[in-house]
């Protein structure tokens, strides 16, 4: 009746790139593969027939590939295997089969020789203006445009790759387009859904589908493209820290409205102007900055950044040798694709009818909390919808803990949601407990619909 352990495996789904799917036509028809990280329950003596098969597909966001986000390893003295904060392991131990792909351009999935594997496809300097206001380029290798220099920085060949691997040289791109559009990853999601159903054989031939951060946009687009077939393949949906219509501004408390069109063709020209496929970022490492964290002590888990770095380095044999100022000692860089963003807005949300759970942290400094309220309100045709907002939780709440007195509210009549004692382990345990209940029953805290807040000690307060 109960799993006795879990089994982890990695495999690939192969396909040929459909013509017109990717912005750069040179990839049309090219063979590609998606890496899928599966963690499933194991029953020592076989599973009883009356125990249902359940499955969930977990879709990552903009930067970190699926296995690192959802099967995070953090070894400690009392947990040498390091699976305590792994969302996939927690779900599998509850009898749920889990599938976490790395979408095209991430992790072990295809990045293409003339795509993200080519360091020359990192960005060149920006175009400048001549005396007449006309655009000009001062470099023989070329110049670039970026829709958003915060997530698609310019001149990274010089700033990030100057020593490793470009040895002080700039070079022309082998692809002069953004790498992906949301439809690229929505296609990936549909393929993984079909594969998960075939492998896990859930009793109702349906999976639960979760989108984290930008993965929420990808999931929404996949559901929209599935149309009437969505209800035949997806039983329930989860939006975790999902982007919808607000981004954090430059100052604390300031939010910038973002109105995504339904189709890419309706984006303004500027949003389609990114002229290079590869963006680069530093790898995590070292102790996180705690700041003034007295009200949320222990939210940042000590040592976790180094563990995340180790997982990322193991997954990227190319990126680990890039970056740094010493030719003999590269720092490693996180390789991410550039893309165009569209497909998730109130008009799209109004077409959905599948039961939906929306989870978000009050302290999310990347995707403001208001996104979750707006998603919940926009799901006007969903009758079974639940909004859960967690205090002392940030954007990566599946990686966040709790320490000190605040983990116990001191009330003997209350317990943290999903916990078996008075002490709250932190937001990561709340996310796992909420998903287990949602996958199994379509409820949160026993209710099929409603708005809920979890306080600083992990207790449901309304």
WONORBEL-V469512 format. One record per residue. N is the residue number from 1. OMEGA is omega in radians with two decimals (999 if undefined). NEAR is the number of other ideal C-beta (glycine too) atoms within 8 Angstrom. Layout:
n->(N/N)
omega->(OMEGA/OMEGA)
near->(NEAR/NEAR)
This chain:
n->(1/2/3/4/5/6/7/8/9/10/11/12/13/14/15/16/17/18/19/20/21/22/23/24/25/26/27/28/29/30/31/32/33/34/35/36/37/38/39/40/41/42/43/44/45/46/47/48/49/50/51/52/53/54/55/56/57/58/59/60/61/62/63/64/65/66/67/68/69/70/71/72/73/74/75/76/77/78/79/80/81/82/83/84/85/86/87/88/89/90/91/92/93/94/95/96/97/98/99/100/101/102/103/104/105/106/107/108/109/110/111/112/113/114/115/116/117/118/119/120/121/122/123/124/125/126/127/128/129/130/131/132/133/134/135/136/137/138/139/140/141/142/143/144/145/146/147/148/149/150/151/152/153/154/155/156/157/158/159/160/161/162/163/164/165/166/167/168/169/170/171/172/173/174/175/176/177/178/179/180/181/182/183/184/185/186/187/188/189/190/191/192/193/194/195/196/197/198/199/200/201/202/203/204/205/206/207/208/209/210/211/212/213/214/215/216/217/218/219/220/221/222/223/224/225/226/227/228/229/230/231/232/233/234/235/236/237/238/239/240/241/242/243/244/245/246/247/248/249/250/251/252/253/254/255/256/257/258/259/260/261/262/263/264/265/266/267/268/269/270/271/272/273/274/275/276/277/278/279/280/281/282/283/284/285/286/287/288/289/290/291/292/293/294/295/296/297/298/299/300/301/302/303/304/305/306/307/308/309/310/311/312/313/314/315/316/317/318/319/320/321/322/323/324/325/326/327/328/329/330/331/332/333/334/335/336/337/338/339/340/341/342/343/344/345/346/347/348/349/350/351/352/353/354/355/356/357/358/359/360/361/362/363/364/365/366/367/368/369/370/371/372/373/374/375/376/377/378/379/380/381/382/383/384/385/386/387/388/389/390/391/392/393/394/395/396/397/398/399/400/401/402/403/404/405/406/407/408/409/410/411/412/413/414/415/416/417/418/419/420/421/422/423/424/425/426/427/428/429/430/431/432/433/434/435/436/437/438/439/440/441/442/443/444/445/446/447/448/449/450/451/452/453/454/455/456/457/458/459/460/461/462)
omega->(-3.12/3.10/3.07/3.12/3.11/3.09/-3.11/3.10/3.05/-3.14/-3.07/2.97/-3.06/3.09/3.00/-3.10/3.12/3.11/3.09/-3.09/-3.08/-3.12/-3.14/-3.07/3.14/-3.14/3.11/3.09/-3.13/3.04/-3.13/3.13/3.05/3.03/3.10/3.11/-3.07/2.97/-3.04/3.11/3.08/3.12/-3.00/-3.09/-3.11/-3.10/3.07/-3.04/-3.08/3.09/-3.06/2.96/3.11/-3.09/3.09/3.05/-3.01/-3.04/-3.07/-3.11/-2.91/-2.91/-2.94/-3.13/-2.99/-3.08/-3.12/-3.14/-2.91/3.06/-3.10/3.13/-3.12/-3.10/3.06/-3.12/-3.13/3.11/-3.03/3.10/3.03/-3.09/-3.02/-3.12/3.10/3.12/3.13/-3.14/3.12/3.13/-3.14/3.11/3.07/3.07/-3.08/3.09/-3.02/-3.12/-3.12/3.12/2.81/-3.08/-3.12/-3.10/-3.10/3.00/3.14/3.08/-3.06/3.05/3.08/3.12/3.12/3.11/-3.06/3.09/-3.10/-3.14/3.10/3.10/2.88/-2.94/3.02/3.12/-3.14/2.94/3.04/-3.13/3.03/-3.08/3.14/3.13/3.12/-3.13/3.09/3.12/-3.08/-3.05/-3.10/-3.12/3.14/3.11/-3.05/2.99/3.09/3.10/-3.09/-3.07/3.06/-3.14/3.06/-3.02/3.10/3.08/-3.14/3.02/-3.13/-3.02/-3.06/-3.02/-3.01/-3.13/-3.13/0.15/-2.96/3.04/3.03/-3.10/2.89/3.13/-3.12/3.14/2.92/2.99/-3.07/-3.11/2.89/-3.02/-2.97/2.87/-3.08/3.12/3.08/-3.08/3.04/3.05/3.08/-3.10/-3.12/3.11/-3.13/3.08/-3.13/-3.14/-3.14/3.11/-3.13/-3.07/-3.05/-3.12/3.10/-2.99/-3.13/-3.10/3.11/3.06/2.86/-3.05/-3.12/3.03/-3.13/3.07/3.07/3.05/3.05/3.08/-3.14/3.12/3.13/3.14/3.12/3.11/-3.14/3.13/3.08/3.09/-3.10/3.12/-3.08/-3.10/3.11/-3.07/-3.06/-3.12/-3.12/-3.08/3.04/2.97/-3.08/-3.13/-2.95/2.95/3.08/-3.06/3.12/2.99/3.12/3.10/-3.10/-3.13/3.11/3.12/3.13/3.12/3.10/3.11/3.10/-3.12/-3.13/3.02/3.12/-3.09/3.12/-3.10/3.13/3.07/3.04/-3.09/-3.12/-3.11/3.12/-2.95/-3.10/-2.92/3.11/-3.04/-2.90/3.00/-3.02/3.12/3.09/3.10/3.07/3.11/-3.12/-3.12/3.12/3.06/-3.11/-3.11/3.06/-3.00/-3.05/-3.13/-3.10/-3.07/3.08/-3.13/3.06/-3.06/-3.11/3.10/-3.06/-3.13/3.12/3.12/3.09/3.11/-3.12/3.11/-3.12/3.13/3.14/-3.09/-3.01/-3.09/3.12/-3.09/-3.13/-3.13/3.13/3.02/3.11/-3.09/-3.12/-3.12/-3.11/-3.06/3.13/-3.13/-3.01/3.13/3.07/3.14/-3.14/3.13/2.92/-3.02/2.96/-2.97/-3.12/2.93/-3.10/-3.06/-3.11/3.14/3.09/-3.12/-3.11/3.13/-3.06/3.11/-3.07/3.11/-2.97/3.01/3.10/-3.12/-3.11/3.12/3.12/-3.03/3.12/-3.11/3.09/3.10/-2.99/-3.12/-3.10/3.09/-3.09/3.07/-3.08/3.06/-3.12/-3.11/-3.09/-3.13/-2.98/-3.13/3.12/-3.13/3.12/-3.13/-3.04/3.09/3.12/3.13/-2.94/3.04/-3.08/3.08/-3.14/-3.06/-3.14/-3.02/3.10/3.11/-2.97/-3.06/-3.11/3.07/3.07/-3.01/-3.04/-3.12/3.11/-3.09/3.08/-3.14/-3.10/-3.10/3.12/3.04/3.03/3.12/3.11/-3.10/3.13/3.12/-3.13/-3.01/3.13/3.10/3.14/-3.10/-3.12/3.14/3.10/3.11/-3.13/-3.11/-3.13/-3.14/3.12/3.13/-3.10/3.12/-3.06/-2.96/-3.05/-3.13/2.92/-3.11/3.10/-3.10/-3.14/-3.13/3.05/3.11/-3.09/3.03/3.07/-3.01/-3.04/3.09/3.06/-3.08/3.06/-3.08/3.00/999)
near->(3/5/11/6/7/12/8/8/7/9/7/8/11/6/9/7/12/7/7/5/9/12/8/11/7/7/11/11/6/9/8/12/10/16/14/14/16/13/14/11/14/9/10/5/3/4/6/7/4/4/8/6/9/13/14/15/15/14/15/15/11/6/6/9/15/15/14/13/13/15/14/15/10/12/8/9/4/3/10/6/6/11/10/7/12/13/16/13/11/10/15/15/9/10/9/13/15/15/17/17/16/16/16/13/12/12/11/8/15/9/11/11/6/10/16/12/8/12/11/10/13/12/13/13/9/9/9/9/7/8/3/4/5/6/7/8/8/6/9/3/8/10/11/14/9/15/10/6/7/5/7/13/12/11/11/13/16/8/8/10/16/8/10/11/8/13/6/5/5/8/9/6/13/8/14/7/10/14/15/14/11/15/11/13/14/14/12/13/16/11/11/14/14/9/11/13/14/7/9/13/8/14/7/5/8/10/15/16/16/15/16/14/15/9/14/18/15/16/15/14/15/15/13/12/10/11/6/6/7/11/8/7/12/14/10/13/15/14/15/15/15/17/11/13/10/13/10/10/8/3/5/4/5/8/10/8/6/8/6/11/10/10/7/12/4/7/10/5/6/6/9/11/9/12/10/17/13/17/13/14/8/7/11/9/6/6/6/7/5/5/4/3/9/5/7/12/11/12/14/11/11/5/9/13/11/10/13/13/12/8/12/15/10/6/11/12/5/8/10/9/9/15/11/9/3/7/6/3/6/11/9/15/13/13/12/12/15/13/10/14/9/14/17/12/13/8/7/12/13/10/8/14/7/12/12/14/15/14/14/17/16/10/10/13/7/8/13/9/10/8/14/15/9/12/14/11/7/11/12/7/8/11/7/9/12/16/12/13/14/14/12/15/15/11/10/7/16/15/10/16/12/17/6/7/5/12/14/9/8/3/6/4/3/7/8/14/12/10/13/3/5/9/8/13/11/15/16/14/13/17/13/13/11/14/15/13/12/15/11/8/5/8/10/12/8/4/9/7/7/7/8/13/11/14/9/8/11/15/13/8/6/5)
